[in-house]
């Protein structure tokens, strides 16, 4: 006659399995970490990064990794504009791309911004994308025609715009920002760095406090 398995043993076995599964899940959800093989602190700005404001050699460098389709980035946009005005001359404001995989139009929007940048109109497209985010965001398929219409409204050279969109180098430029962000530990957007230090955003004024502290030092 077989000895029946006691209920406490079954419960213990189930608990152990759930614990292991929970640990595996938690590790899989950990944000990306800076590259341990970098050997030194990774720079947050490249020579070709888009600088919206340049306060000079002594200015505090503020870098934003963003996704144009990200609603949180859209919500932060007016805050960013207020800070740019408040600290005009004191900060160097840099924008970098970090398209998230769950946003169908995040990469096409970044391509549109990069194509506009080739004609010296990055900031104009930057503002247009955030101002119209509700129109093209959260769509089931890509809407490149919408972004092309924005380029036409801005008066861009459309032949040059189309060539830039089709150029693999434009996508490579966007992807380079994404790789840099991942190596720096960026896992969500918007993510801000002030003089090379990532800012932990928990309240709306955390970015301003970080900038004010850096400017005052």
SULDAWO-V125271 format. One record per run of one state. SS is the DSSP state (h for helix, s for strand, l for the rest). FROM is the first residue (numbers start at 1). LEN is the number of residues. Records with the same first field share a line. If there is no record, write none. Layout:
SS=FROM-LEN, FROM-LEN
This chain:
l=1-6, 29-21, 54-6, 67-4, 87-4, 98-8, 118-4, 132-1, 137-7, 154-4, 167-1, 184-7, 195-2, 199-7, 217-1
h=7-22, 71-16, 106-12, 122-10, 133-4, 144-10, 158-9, 168-16, 206-11
s=50-4, 60-7, 91-7, 191-4, 197-2
